[in-house]
């Protein structure tokens, strides 16, 4: 496998050399100039995005809405203009012989005009994507005004559930009935290191101030991303420099619920662009204390029931002190060849744990490079390499000693081809990943590694204007497992102008993680051993999904359903039931989940918007007729937003809410051969957010989070992240580029 990865690196070098030798140097010959304005009142639109089809040229408007695009050839160019909340425009502009352009943008009444990239690695309007895709836009992020990624997803993504792992003191995710091992998180299309003790990424790595939007692809429907994404892909798209000059400062203060500060500086001049960012986030510990214990019932083998009340629980939610830095450079050699290099550094110093003499520090270093070669109008190659090193350290408080207890390193290299042939878009790629893991859960905190090579191909066929078919296949080879193929097919059909039907079938394939293969851990020093299993089989999954969508004027209604089946699902089992609590990973029985999701959005001309979503999930985790699932079966989201322009200011008010249903769960005691019944009550959390966009790039905000002061119980942390009561949040954002009209 290492030889294969070496060959892939050599191919990368050869590819870069061919690109450099076959692409002429950049010469500024022709200038296309203009201005982007609101079609309603004619005001300038700073930050509008312009892309030139068939090239690597991306430009943005300045503080006055003006733009200049330099092109090489004297021909007619196709230029796409995008701005958040407006209908995209496509222009056909000759390189010479035209006056300065005035591009008038009309406000959109639907989210379906937004452009997405995750499903196919090419830009495509959301309304034309056959793969069922959800987008959390920049507008939604602003209206929710979240403190972190977890809060944003809880308020906006149906079917997501976060809870707290009291052993590792980390956040754990479940999405549509599938655990975090089955959900692939990407940052700008690249896999994120940091497999935690419960197979989660470190969600604190993501600074919400750097997020432009989030794209979610349900299930294993995407051919062009890791097959381990059996449960879905969540691709976090960060902000990039497109304006000639861009500088921002964001401040958020929430008292005992923390404070965030962020700065960014970007330039985009002709062939060179740069983006720099810095962030600081801080929150102290807080303790969740129950006033009374939880009522439990034990159902004995003879059917009798004994009731009791546990002791009141308490839980410390550990705080953080985070600093993150980011730098990205991009250089366009000419209209067809561009390259970029990027790097980020993240450090999170956590407070000293209760009763301990040390604290933990998490660190992450990312370095990578990408190259894009647009051979001609219809053929493109994309090349990338990413190095991601995530570590955890114990830092002793009274002595000068730092001990590295965890390290996860990923090397990823990818080469993709995309070709457009009339109504056909063909994509193919090769990927190589090498991962190493040093973990305190390994014997003697040892280091293990694994390599994986993947091939993929996808055909996107637009059969007619109303019928689109996507067929793909992905092959994976890793560890000692055989080469495995996973097919995927998605279809979009629009029988009427305002009705869109989608359906898909996909298979997923997840090789066991290094932790599942090699773990040997004394849990909490309690003498309970947790073992890995080198004989594990890969998980194999399949998903059927279908959706119907109606979109007319400002109203959008979508109903979707999905059914997942898994073979060789990996979970724990007792090594000696009834004799000890020692456990190891095994391939359990086949598993299945079914879900239904309905979303509705209504945008009125007066500036009032309503968004609602409902999700039902059934993961069939039943034994002897008793539910053993931790998943709340019903959940709902509701958002109401009013936004209106008064003179030179824009005022908005947003009400956001989330609700999760009650759940009754039974745990089995193998020693007593009895079931214990636990009840987790419903949960409703709301917020109200006021936002004022003033002239010269100044935005002020005031928010009440957890509006009705919902109090989580420490005993319920296994099904939710405990909140710290109501909090009052003040935010200030300054766009320096708008302030100085640059």
C-alpha positions in Angstrom: 0.0 0.0 0.0 2.8 2.4 0.8 4.2 1.7 -2.7 0.9 2.6 -4.2 0.8 5.9 -2.2 4.4 6.6 -3.4 3.3 6.1 -7.0 0.4 8.5 -6.4 2.7 11.2 -5.1 5.0 10.7 -8.2 1.9 11.1 -10.4 1.1 14.3 -8.6 4.6 15.7 -9.3 4.3 14.6 -13.0 0.9 16.2 -13.2 2.2 19.5 -11.8 5.1 19.5 -14.3 2.8 18.8 -17.3 0.5 21.7 -16.2 3.4 24.1 -15.9 5.0 23.1 -19.2 1.8 23.2 -21.2 0.2 26.4 -20.0 1.3 29.8 -21.4 2.1 32.7 -19.0 -0.5 35.1 -17.9 -0.7 38.3 -20.0 -3.2 41.0 -19.1 -4.7 41.8 -22.6 -8.3 42.6 -22.1 -10.3 44.2 -19.3 -14.0 43.6 -18.6 -15.3 46.2 -16.2 -18.6 46.9 -14.6 -20.7 47.3 -11.5 -23.2 45.1 -9.7 -26.3 46.8 -8.2 -29.6 45.9 -6.6 -32.3 45.9 -9.3 -34.8 47.4 -6.9 -33.1 50.6 -5.6 -29.8 50.6 -7.6 -27.6 50.4 -4.5 -24.1 48.9 -5.0 -23.5 45.3 -4.0 -20.0 44.8 -2.4 -18.8 41.2 -2.3 -20.7 39.9 -5.3 -18.9 36.8 -6.8 -18.1 36.6 -10.5 -16.7 33.5 -12.1 -15.6 33.2 -15.8 -16.7 29.9 -17.3 -14.0 27.7 -18.7 -11.3 29.5 -16.7 -10.0 29.7 -13.1 -10.9 33.4 -12.9 -12.9 34.3 -9.7 -13.4 38.0 -8.9 -15.4 40.0 -6.4 -16.9 43.5 -6.3 -15.3 46.2 -4.2 -17.0 48.5 -1.6 -18.6 50.4 -4.5 -19.9 47.3 -6.2 -17.3 47.7 -9.1 -15.3 44.9 -10.6 -12.5 44.5 -13.2 -11.7 41.1 -14.8 -8.7 40.6 -17.0 -8.8 37.9 -19.7 -6.3 36.6 -22.2 -8.3 35.9 -25.4 -10.4 38.2 -27.6 -13.6 36.1 -27.5 -17.0 36.0 -25.9 -16.8 34.9 -22.3 -19.6 33.5 -20.1 -19.6 35.2 -16.7 -21.7 33.9 -13.7 -22.7 36.5 -11.1 -23.8 35.3 -7.6 -24.8 37.2 -4.4 -26.4 35.7 -1.3 -30.2 36.0 -1.4 -30.3 37.1 -5.1 -31.1 35.2 -8.3 -27.8 34.2 -10.1 -27.2 35.9 -13.4 -25.3 34.6 -16.4 -23.7 37.1 -18.9 -22.2 36.6 -22.3 -19.6 39.3 -22.7 -17.1 39.9 -25.5 -13.6 40.8 -24.3 -13.6 44.0 -26.4 -16.1 46.5 -27.9 -18.5 46.9 -24.9 -19.1 49.7 -22.4 -18.7 49.2 -18.7 -21.4 46.7 -17.6 -24.2 47.4 -15.1 -25.4 44.1 -13.7 -28.8 44.3 -11.9 -29.5 41.6 -9.4 -33.0 40.6 -8.3 -33.8 39.3 -4.9 -34.6 35.5 -4.8 -37.6 34.1 -3.0 -36.1 30.6 -2.8 -33.0 28.9 -1.5 -32.9 26.7 -4.6 -30.9 29.3 -6.6 -27.9 28.7 -4.3 -24.8 27.0 -5.9 -23.5 23.8 -4.2 -20.4 21.7 -4.9 -20.4 18.8 -2.5 -22.5 16.2 -4.4 -20.4 16.4 -7.7 -17.3 18.5 -6.9 -18.6 21.0 -9.6 -20.7 24.1 -9.0 -24.4 23.5 -9.7 -27.6 25.2 -8.6 -29.2 23.4 -5.7 -32.5 23.0 -7.6 -30.7 21.0 -10.3 -28.8 18.6 -8.0 -30.1 15.0 -8.2 -28.5 14.0 -4.9 -30.6 15.0 -1.9 -28.6 17.9 -0.5 -29.2 20.4 2.3 -27.5 23.8 2.6 -27.1 25.9 5.7 -26.5 29.3 4.1 -24.6 32.4 5.4 -28.0 34.0 5.9 -29.1 31.2 8.2 -25.9 31.4 10.1 -26.3 35.1 10.7 -29.9 34.7 11.9 -29.1 31.9 14.3 -26.0 33.7 15.5 -24.5 30.5 17.0 -21.7 30.3 19.5 -20.3 27.2 17.9 -20.9 24.5 15.2 -23.0 22.3 17.5 -25.5 25.1 18.2 -25.8 25.9 14.5 -26.5 22.3 13.5 -29.0 21.8 16.3 -31.0 24.8 15.2 -30.9 24.2 11.4 -30.3 20.6 10.5 -33.2 18.2 11.0 -32.3 14.8 12.4 -29.1 15.8 14.2 -28.6 15.1 17.9 -25.6 16.0 20.1 -24.9 14.5 23.5 -22.1 14.6 26.0 -19.6 11.8 26.6 -18.9 12.1 30.4 -15.8 9.8 30.1 -13.9 11.8 27.5 -15.7 15.1 28.3 -16.3 15.6 24.6 -19.3 16.2 22.3 -20.8 13.3 20.4 -23.0 13.3 17.3 -25.8 11.2 16.0 -27.3 12.0 12.6 -30.5 10.4 11.2 -30.1 7.4 13.5 -26.4 6.8 12.7 -23.5 7.4 15.0 -20.5 9.7 14.3 -18.4 6.8 12.8 -20.8 6.8 9.8 -20.8 10.6 9.2 -17.9 12.2 7.3 -17.0 15.8 8.2 -15.0 17.7 5.6 -13.4 21.1 5.7 -13.4 22.6 2.2 -13.7 19.0 0.8 -10.8 17.6 2.9 -11.2 15.0 5.6 -10.7 16.3 9.2 -8.3 14.5 11.6 -9.0 14.0 15.3 -10.8 10.8 15.9 -11.8 11.2 19.5 -12.4 8.5 22.1 -15.9 8.1 20.8 -15.0 8.5 17.1 -15.9 12.2 16.8 -13.9 15.1 15.4 -13.1 17.9 17.7 -16.0 20.2 16.9 -14.3 23.1 18.6 -11.8 23.2 15.7 -14.4 24.9 13.6 -14.6 28.6 14.2 -18.1 29.7 13.2 -16.7 33.1 12.1 -14.8 31.4 9.3 -17.8 29.4 7.9 -19.4 30.6 4.7 -21.9 27.8 4.4 -22.4 24.1 5.1 -23.5 21.5 2.6 -25.0 18.2 3.7 -25.3 15.1 1.5 -27.5 12.5 3.0 -26.3 8.9 3.2 -23.6 7.3 1.1 -24.9 9.1 -2.0 -21.7 10.9 -3.0 -19.4 8.8 -5.2 -16.6 11.4 -5.1 -16.0 11.3 -1.4 -14.9 8.7 1.1 -17.1 5.6 1.1 -16.9 5.7 5.0 -19.6 8.3 4.8 -22.4 5.7 5.2 -24.5 8.1 7.1 -23.8 11.3 5.2 -21.3 14.0 4.3 -21.2 17.3 6.1 -18.9 19.7 4.1 -18.0 22.9 5.9 -17.1 25.6 3.3 -14.9 28.4 4.7 -14.8 32.0 3.6 -12.4 33.0 0.8 -11.0 36.2 -0.5 -12.9 37.4 -3.6 -13.0 41.1 -3.1 -10.0 43.3 -4.0 -9.7 44.1 -0.3 -11.6 42.6 2.6 -11.0 43.1 6.3 -13.4 42.2 9.1 -13.6 42.2 12.9 -16.2 40.2 14.8 -16.8 40.3 18.5 -19.3 38.3 20.6 -19.7 38.5 24.4 -22.1 36.2 26.3 -20.9 36.6 29.9 -20.5 33.2 31.7 -21.4 31.5 28.3 -18.2 32.7 26.8 -16.7 35.2 24.4 -15.5 35.1 20.8 -13.2 37.5 18.8 -12.2 37.1 15.2 -10.3 39.1 12.6 -9.7 38.4 8.9 -7.8 40.2 6.2 -8.0 39.3 2.5 -6.9 40.7 -0.9 -7.6 39.6 -4.4 -5.5 41.4 -7.0 -5.4 40.2 -10.5 -3.6 36.9 -10.3 -2.8 36.8 -6.5 -5.1 36.4 -3.5 -4.5 36.0 0.2 -6.7 35.3 3.2 -5.5 35.6 6.8 -7.6 34.9 9.9 -7.2 34.9 13.6 -9.6 33.9 16.3 -9.9 33.7 20.1 -12.6 31.9 22.0 -13.0 31.4 25.8 -15.5 29.9 28.2 -15.2 28.8 31.8 -16.4 25.5 33.3 -19.9 25.3 34.5 -21.7 22.7 36.6 -25.1 21.2 35.9 -26.6 19.9 39.2 -29.8 18.0 39.6 -32.1 18.8 42.5 -33.5 15.3 42.6 -32.5 11.9 41.3 -33.9 10.1 38.3 -36.9 7.7 38.7 -36.0 4.2 37.4 -37.9 1.0 37.2 -36.4 -2.5 37.1 -38.4 -5.2 35.3 -37.4 -8.5 36.7 -37.4 -11.9 34.8 -40.7 -12.9 36.6 -42.4 -9.7 35.3 -42.4 -7.9 38.7 -41.4 -4.2 38.8 -39.4 -2.5 41.5 -39.2 1.3 41.5 -36.3 3.4 42.9 -34.8 6.9 42.7 -31.2 7.4 41.9 -29.1 10.0 43.7 -29.0 13.5 42.2 -26.4 13.8 39.5 -24.0 16.6 38.8 -21.9 17.1 35.7 -19.0 19.5 35.0 -19.1 20.9 31.5 -15.4 21.8 30.8 -14.6 25.2 29.2 -12.0 26.1 26.7 -9.4 28.7 25.7 -9.0 28.5 22.0 -6.8 30.3 19.5 -6.7 29.6 15.8 -4.7 31.0 12.9 -5.3 30.5 9.2 -3.5 31.5 6.1 -4.3 30.8 2.4 -2.4 32.0 -0.7 -3.7 31.6 -4.2 -1.8 32.4 -7.4 -3.3 32.3 -11.0 -0.5 31.7 -13.5 -2.9 32.4 -16.3 -6.6 32.0 -17.2 -6.4 28.2 -17.0 -3.8 27.3 -14.3 -4.0 28.2 -10.6 -2.4 26.9 -7.4 -3.1 27.6 -3.7 -1.3 26.8 -0.5 -3.0 26.9 2.9 -2.3 26.3 6.6 -4.1 26.5 9.9 -3.1 26.1 13.5 -5.5 25.5 16.4 -4.8 25.2 20.1 -7.4 24.6 22.9 -6.3 24.8 26.5 -8.9 23.2 28.7 -9.2 24.0 32.4 -7.7 21.6 35.0 -10.1 18.6 35.5 -11.8 18.2 38.8 -9.5 16.5 41.3 -6.6 16.3 38.8 -3.2 18.0 38.8 -3.0 18.5 35.1 -5.0 20.0 32.3 -5.3 19.1 28.6 -4.2 21.0 25.5 -5.5 20.0 22.1 -3.5 21.2 19.0 -4.0 20.8 15.3 -1.8 21.7 12.4 -3.0 21.6 8.8 -0.9 22.3 5.7 -1.9 21.6 2.2 -1.8 22.7 -1.5 -4.2 22.5 -4.4 -3.8 23.0 -8.1 -6.5 23.5 -10.7 -5.9 23.1 -14.4 -8.7 24.1 -16.7 -7.4 22.5 -19.9 -10.1 24.1 -22.0 -13.7 25.0 -21.7 -14.8 21.4 -21.1 -11.9 19.6 -19.3 -10.4 20.2 -15.9 -8.0 18.5 -13.5 -7.9 19.1 -9.7 -5.0 18.0 -7.6 -4.7 18.3 -3.8 -2.5 17.2 -0.9 -3.4 17.8 2.8 -1.4 17.1 5.9 -3.5 17.1 9.2 -1.8 16.5 12.5 -4.1 16.5 15.6 -2.6 15.9 19.1 -3.7 15.9 22.7 -1.3 16.6 25.5 -1.5 16.4 29.3 0.1 19.6 30.8 1.0 19.2 34.4 0.2 22.3 36.6 3.0 22.1 39.2 6.0 20.8 37.2 7.4 21.6 33.8 6.1 18.4 32.1 4.0 17.9 29.0 3.0 14.4 27.9 1.6 13.6 24.5 -1.2 11.1 24.9 -2.9 11.2 21.5 -1.8 11.9 17.9 -3.8 11.4 14.7 -2.0 12.2 11.4 -3.6 12.1 8.0 -1.8 12.4 4.7 -4.3 12.8 1.8 -3.6 13.1 -1.9 -6.3 13.4 -4.6 -6.3 13.8 -8.3 -9.6 14.4 -10.1 -10.7 14.8 -13.7 -14.0 16.5 -14.8 -15.1 16.6 -18.4 -18.2 18.2 -19.9 -19.5 16.6 -23.1 -22.8 18.2 -24.1 -25.4 16.9 -21.7 -22.8 14.6 -20.0 -20.5 15.5 -17.2 -17.9 12.8 -16.4 -15.8 12.8 -13.3 -13.1 10.3 -12.2 -10.4 10.3 -9.5 -7.8 8.6 -7.5 -7.2 9.1 -3.8 -4.6 7.9 -1.4 -4.8 8.2 2.4 -2.3 7.3 5.1 -3.4 7.6 8.7 -1.4 7.0 11.9 -2.9 7.0 15.4 -1.1 7.3 18.8 -3.8 6.8 21.4 -3.9 6.4 25.2 -6.4 3.6 24.5 -3.7 1.6 22.7 -1.4 -0.8 24.6 1.4 1.3 26.1 0.0 4.3 24.3 1.4 2.8 21.1 1.1 4.0 17.5 -0.6 2.2 14.7 -1.2 3.1 11.1 -3.3 2.2 8.0 -3.3 3.1 4.3 -6.2 3.2 1.8 -6.3 3.7 -1.9 -9.6 4.6 -3.7 -10.8 5.0 -7.3 -14.0 6.6 -8.3 -16.0 7.5 -11.5 -19.2 9.3 -11.9 -21.4 10.1 -14.9 -23.9 13.0 -14.7 -26.3 12.7 -17.6 -28.8 15.4 -18.2 -31.1 13.4 -20.4 -33.6 16.2 -20.9 -34.2 19.6 -19.4 -36.4 17.9 -16.8 -34.6 14.5 -16.3 -31.1 14.1 -14.8 -29.4 10.8 -13.9 -26.2 10.4 -11.9 -24.5 7.0 -11.8 -21.2 6.3 -10.0 -19.0 3.6 -8.6 -16.3 3.8 -6.0 -13.6 1.2 -5.2 -11.6 1.1 -1.9 -8.6 -1.0 -0.9 -7.3 -0.7 2.7 -5.4 -2.7 5.3 -5.7 -6.4 4.6 -9.2 -6.1 3.2 -10.0 -6.9 -0.4 -10.8 -4.3 -3.1 -14.4 -3.4 -2.7 -16.8 -1.6 -5.1 -19.8 0.5 -4.0 -22.3 1.6 -6.7 -24.5 4.7 -6.4 -27.3 6.1 -8.5 -29.4 9.2 -8.1 -32.2 10.7 -10.4 -34.0 14.0 -10.6 -37.3 14.3 -12.5 -39.3 17.5 -12.9 -42.7 16.5 -14.2 -44.1 20.0 -13.7 -42.4 23.4 -13.6 -42.7 23.7 -9.8 -42.4 20.0 -8.8 -39.2 18.1 -8.5 -38.9 14.4 -7.6 -35.6 12.8 -6.5 -34.7 9.2 -5.8 -31.5 7.4 -5.1 -29.8 4.1 -4.1 -26.3 4.0 -2.7 -24.0 1.6 -0.9 -21.4 2.5 1.6 -18.3 0.7 2.9 -16.4 1.5 6.1 -13.1 -0.1 7.0 -12.8 -0.4 10.8 -11.0 2.4 12.5 -7.6 2.0 14.1 -9.2 2.2 17.5 -11.6 -0.5 16.7 -8.8 -2.8 15.4 -6.1 -2.2 18.1 -7.6 -0.7 21.3 -6.5 -2.2 24.6 -7.7 0.2 27.4 -8.5 0.1 31.1 -11.6 2.2 31.2 -11.2 5.0 33.8 -8.8 2.8 35.8 -11.8 0.8 37.0 -10.4 -2.6 35.9 -12.9 -2.8 33.0 -10.9 -3.6 29.8 -12.0 -2.5 26.4 -10.4 -4.4 23.5 -10.1 -3.9 19.8 -10.5 -6.8 17.3 -8.1 -7.3 14.3 -10.6 -9.8 12.8 -13.3 -7.2 12.3 -15.1 -7.1 9.0 -15.8 -3.8 7.3 -19.3 -2.3 7.7 -21.4 -2.4 4.5 -24.4 -0.2 4.2 -27.1 0.6 1.6 -29.6 3.4 1.4 -32.8 4.0 -0.5 -34.1 7.5 -0.5 -36.8 9.5 -2.2 -38.1 13.1 -2.0 -40.7 15.3 -3.5 -40.4 19.1 -3.6 -42.8 21.9 -4.5 -41.4 25.4 -5.1 -43.5 28.3 -6.2 -43.0 32.0 -5.6 -41.7 32.3 -2.0 -43.1 28.9 -0.9 -41.1 25.7 -0.8 -42.2 22.3 0.6 -40.1 19.2 0.6 -40.9 15.7 1.9 -38.3 12.9 1.9 -37.9 9.4 3.2 -34.9 7.1 3.5 -34.2 3.5 4.7 -30.7 2.3 5.7 -29.5 -1.2 6.1 -26.1 -2.2 7.6 -24.2 -5.4 7.6 -21.5 -6.2 10.0 -22.2 -3.1 12.1 -19.4 -2.7 14.6 -20.3 -2.4 18.3 -19.3 -3.6 21.7 -20.1 -6.9 23.4 -19.1 -8.4 26.7 -16.3 -10.9 26.5 -17.7 -12.9 29.4 -21.3 -12.0 30.0 -22.4 -12.3 33.6 -18.8 -12.8 34.8 -17.1 -9.5 33.9 -17.7 -6.1 32.3 -14.8 -6.5 29.9 -15.8 -5.6 26.4 -14.4 -5.8 22.8 -15.5 -4.6 19.4 -17.4 -7.2 17.3 -19.4 -7.3 14.1 -22.9 -7.2 15.6 -26.2 -8.2 14.0 -27.4 -6.4 10.9 -28.9 -3.0 11.6 -31.5 -0.8 9.9 -32.9 2.7 10.3 -35.8 4.5 8.6 -36.6 8.2 8.6 -39.0 10.7 7.3 -38.3 14.4 7.0 -40.5 17.3 6.0 -39.4 20.9 5.5 -41.3 24.1 4.6 -40.1 27.6 3.8 -42.2 30.6 3.1 -40.7 34.0 2.2 -43.1 36.9 1.9 -42.5 40.1 -0.1 -42.7 42.2 3.0 -39.5 40.6 4.4 -41.2 38.0 6.6 -39.9 34.4 6.4 -40.9 31.2 8.0 -39.0 27.9 8.1 -40.0 24.7 9.7 -38.8 21.1 9.7 -40.0 17.8 11.2 -38.0 14.5 11.4 -39.0 11.0 12.5 -36.3 8.4 13.0 -36.7 4.7 13.8 -33.5 2.7 14.3 -35.2 -0.6 15.3 -33.0 -1.0 18.4 -35.4 -3.3 20.2 -34.7 -6.4 22.4 -37.4 -8.6 23.8 -39.9 -5.8 22.9 -38.0 -3.2 24.9 -36.5 -0.1 23.2 -32.7 0.2 23.7 -32.2 3.2 21.4 -30.7 6.5 22.7 -32.3 8.4 19.8 -35.2 10.7 20.3 -37.6 9.6 17.5 -39.3 12.9 16.8 -37.7 16.3 16.4 -38.7 19.7 14.9 -37.2 23.1 14.1 -39.0 26.4 13.6 -37.6 29.7 12.5 -39.4 33.0 11.9 -37.5 36.0 10.5 -38.4 39.5 9.7 -36.0 41.6 7.7 -36.6 45.1 6.3 -34.6 48.0 5.0 -35.2 51.4 6.6 -33.3 54.0 4.7 -29.7 53.1 4.8 -30.1 50.5 7.6 -31.4 47.0 7.5 -33.1 45.6 10.6 -34.0 42.0 11.3 -35.4 39.9 14.1 -35.2 36.1 14.2 -36.9 33.6 16.4 -35.3 30.2 16.4 -36.5 27.0 18.1 -35.7 23.3 18.4 -37.8 20.6 19.9 -37.0 16.9 20.6 -39.5 14.3 21.8 -39.6 12.2 24.9 -37.8 8.9 24.9 -38.3 5.8 27.0 -35.2 3.6 27.0 -34.5 0.2 28.6 -31.0 -1.1 29.5 -30.3 -4.8 30.1 -28.5 -6.1 33.1 -26.9 -9.4 32.1 -26.1 -10.3 35.7 -29.6 -9.7 37.1 -31.2 -10.7 33.8 -33.5 -7.7 34.2 -34.4 -4.5 32.2 -34.1 -1.0 33.7 -36.5 1.7 32.4 -35.4 5.3 32.0 -37.5 8.2 30.8 -36.0 11.3 29.2 -38.4 14.2 29.0 -39.1 16.4 25.9 -36.7 19.3 25.3 -37.5 22.7 23.8 -34.9 25.4 23.3 -35.5 28.8 21.8 -33.6 32.0 21.0 -34.4 35.5 19.7 -31.8 37.4 17.8 -31.9 41.1 16.9 -29.6 42.4 14.2 -29.0 45.9 12.8 -26.9 46.4 9.7 -25.8 50.0 9.7 -24.0 52.1 7.0 -20.3 51.8 6.5 -20.1 48.0 7.3 -21.1 48.1 11.0 -23.5 45.4 12.3 -24.8 45.2 15.8 -26.6 42.3 17.4 -28.4 41.4 20.6 -29.6 37.9 21.4 -31.3 36.0 24.2 -30.3 32.3 23.9 -32.3 29.6 25.6 -35.1 32.2 25.8 -37.3 30.3 28.3 -34.4 29.3 30.5 -34.7 25.5 29.9 -32.7 23.6 32.4 -31.2 20.3 31.3 -30.6 17.5 33.8 -27.1 16.2 34.4 -28.6 12.7 34.3 -29.9 13.3 30.7 -26.5 14.2 29.2 -26.5 10.8 27.4 -29.2 12.2 25.0 -28.4 15.9 24.9 -25.7 18.6 25.5 -26.6 20.2 28.9 -27.2 24.0 28.6 -26.2 26.6 31.2 -29.5 28.4 31.4 -30.5 31.6 29.6 -27.7 33.8 28.2 -27.6 37.3 26.9 -25.3 37.8 23.9 -24.0 41.0 22.4 -22.3 41.0 19.0 -20.4 43.6 16.9 -19.2 43.1 13.4 -17.2 45.7 11.5 -16.5 45.3 7.8 -13.5 47.6 7.3 -13.6 47.3 3.5 -17.2 48.6 3.5 -16.2 51.3 6.0 -13.5 52.7 3.8 -15.4 51.9 0.5 -12.6 49.6 -0.8 
